[in-house]
Amino acid sequence: MNEQDAIIAAVLRAAIPAIAGLVDAVAAGMNRGGRLIYVGAGTSGRLGVLDASECPPTFCTSSRQVVGIIAGGDPALRRSSEGKEDDPQGAVPELETLEIDDRDTVIGIAAGGTTPYVHGALQHAKAQGSTVGLITCVRADAVQGLVAELPGLHLIALPVGPEVVAGSTRLKAGTATKLALNMISTATMVRLGKVWGNLMVDLRATNAKLRDRAARILMSQTSLSRDAALSLLNEAGGSVKLALVMALARCGIEDARRRLEAAGGQLRLVLGPPR
């Protein structure tokens, strides 16, 4: 298994230009108020939901900004609902509830590239004017029919080859998919200004672990002691970005908020690069 897993990094590297193009599209849409929506079945769907669920605590996004839709709904996160993947209209009700439009990006995740549930979701999204993408673990020529049906489709092909356990796409295919999702969501959030240098500055300190992380970020960029950093964090309502502007620009919370809003939330435009 380890020998086979070693193949994955090179496959991802070859897909970086396609991933970067998709990130450009996602970030452009989100800057206009759009959303990133993942759609999948089985392991693919669970990975999409996982990535979506990690964005709010990591990047302080709303739970409505990055959304994961899985065939069979939430119960399918814990119990197999594989039969649901054969319904090409299965995701349409949820997409209709979201009222998707041309600001949104809908990314289908289908390891084998043929899942009707995913194909139907992408066709519906395209009809609403949304940007569409597909992450699949087969060669690009295996999904040319779908590409032809959906002009402008952002195709992320990750052909990792046969699995150690034949057909078990939770293995190499699942790992490759998770890595691609990491790249897409993280690079998008960097583009949206939710990372400063390599610092996770858009988190809100809502538990002990995050308060500790936030305090260490403040201490690394200022001369504040730990107690002073925690006190400032409280004054900033748990917002690391506000606390950094207050400390480094030597201003109050309202002035810090105005500066950030004027910069579109881009901390580097307010403070320059981190030290």
N, C-alpha and C positions, 0 to 999 in steps of 0.2 A: 504493500500500500504506500509506503514511504517513497519508493522509487517512482511510482506512478504520480504521486502528489508533486514530485519535483518537476513534472512537465508543466504544471499550471502557471508558474511565474512567466515562462516564455510566451505562453498563449495570451496571457493578460498584456504583456508588453506589446505584442503585435496589435492588440486591439486599442491601444491608448489613443491613437488619432480619432477613432470612431467614438470612444468614450468622451474625449475632449469636445468633440462637436456636439454631442448630446448635452454635455454640461453647459455649453454656451447657450443652447436653446432653453434648457430648464431655467438657468439664471435669468435670462432675458424675460421669460414669462413670469417668474416669481417677482422680479422687480416691478412688474405691472400689476401685481396682486394675484398672480396665478398660483397654482398648486402643483406638486409632484405627486402623482398617483401611480402606485404599483398594482398590477393585477396578475394573479397566478393561481395555480392549483397545486395541491400536494406540497412537496418540499419547496418548490419554487414560490408558491404563495406564502408559505410560512416565512421564508427568507425576506420577502417583500414587507410583510407585516413587522418582522423583527427590525428591519432597517428604519421603517417609519416610526416605530415605537421608541427608538433610541434618539430620534432627533430632538424632541422637546427637552429632555434632561441635558443633552449635550450642547445644543445650540439655542435653547430658549425659543424654539419655534412653537407656534400654536399646533395643537393636535389636528387642526384642519388644514395645515400647510403641506404636510407630507402624510399621505394616506395609503394604507395597505388594504387591498381587497383580495380576499381568498375565496375560492370556490367552496361552498358549504358554510361560509360565515365563520364566526368565532369558534363554534364547536370543532371545526376542522383543524384548529390549531393544536388540538389534543387528541382528536380521534380521526382516523382516516375517513375521508369523504371522496374517494377517488372517482366515483361515478358521476359526481357533479361536474367534472372537467369536460364531459362530453356535450354539455349544453352551450351552444354558441351565444345564447341570449342570457346566460346565467348572471353575468356581471352588469347587464344593462340597467336593471332597476336601481342598483347602487350608484351607477354613473349618472342616471337621471336624477336621483335624489341630490347628488352633488352639483347638479346643474353646470356641468363642465362647459367651457367655452374656449376661445382661441388663446387665452392666457395660460391654460393648463397644459401640462405634459403628462400623458398616460404611457407608462412603460409596461409592456407585457413581459412576463418572465415565463419561459417555456423551455426546459432543458432540451427536449427532443424537437422543439420547433413546430409541433403539429397540434397543440392543444386547442380544441374548438372553443373552449371558454375564453382563452386568451385572444384568439383570432377575432371572435365576435366582439370582444371588448374594444380591440383596436379599430375595427371597422366602424363601430358606433362612435368612438372618440374622434376619428378622422372626419366623420360626417358632421360633427359639432364644431369643427375647425381647430380642434386641439392638436398640438404636436404629439406625434406617436413614436415610440421606440420599442425595440424588441431585444431582449437578452436571451440568447439561445446557446446551447453547447454543441451545436453541429456546424458543419461547414456552411458558408454563406450560400453556396449553390443549392443546398437542400431546402432553402426557404425562399427561393426566387419567385415562386408563385405568389406568396404573400407580399413580397417586395413590389411586385408588379401591380398588385391590387391597391397598394397604399403608397402612392408617390410621395417622396419626402420622408419615408420611414427611416429612422435612425437605427441601423442594424448593428448590434454588438454580438458578433459571432465568436464563440469561445470553444473551438473544436478540440476538446481535451482527449477524445478517443475513447475506446472501450473501457468500462469499469472493471475493477478486480472481481467484483461480483456482478456478473453480466446484467446490465439494465438497471442497476441500483444507482440512480442519478443523485442520490443524496451524498455520494462520495465525491469523486473529482468534480463532477458537474456542480454539485452543491457548493463546494469550496470555491470554485472559480466564480460562481454567481455571487457569493457573499463578498468576494474581493472586488468584483465589479460594482456592486451596490455601495460598498465602502467608498470607492473612488467617486462615484456619481454624487452621493449625498454630501460627502465631506468637501469635495471640490466646489460644489454648488454653494455650500454655506460659507466657504472661504470667499467666493465671489460676492456674496451678499454682505460681507463685512462682519461675519460672526466669529472670525478668528483673527487675531492680531499677532503677526509673526507666526509662531506655532502655539500661541496661548489661547486657551478656550475661554475667551473673555465675555461671551454672551450667555454664560450660565448664570442661573440665579441660585444663591446659596440657601437651599431649602432643607438641607439635612446636615448632619455633622461632617460627613465626608466632603460634601460640596463646600461647606463653610471653610474647612481646612484647606481645600484646593484654592478657593477664592483668596483666602488670607495669604497663601504662599505666592500667588500671582501678584498681589499688591505689594508684598514685601520684596519680591524680586525686582520690581520696577520703581520702587520708592525707597525712602530711608525710614519708613515706618516700622515700628516694632510690631510684634504679633498682636498685642493687645490693642495698639492704635489702629492696626489694619482691620481688626474685627469691629472696633468701634465705628470706623468710617464705613465699613460694609453695612452695619446696622443703619447708619444715617442715610445710606444710599438705597435702602430698601432691599438689600441683598443683591443689587446689580453691580457686577464687577466693572462694567464699562463706565457707569456713572461714577463709581468710587475712584477709578483711575483718572478720569477727567478732573474730578474735584481735587485730587491730590496733586496731580502734575500741572494742572492749569491754575491751581490755587483759587478755586471759585466755589460758589455754593451749588446746591443741587439743582436749582432751577436754571442757573446759567449753564451748568454742565448739560442739562437736558436739552436746552436750546441749541447748544453747540453741536451736540450729537445729531439732533433732528436736522439741522442745517447741512450736516455732512452726510445725510442719508444713513446714519448709523455706522459709518465707516470711521473707526477709531483712528486709523492711520492718517486720515485727513484732518483730524483734530490735534493729534499728538505726534504725528510722524511715526517712524518705526519704533518697535520696542528696543530697549537697550540690551 
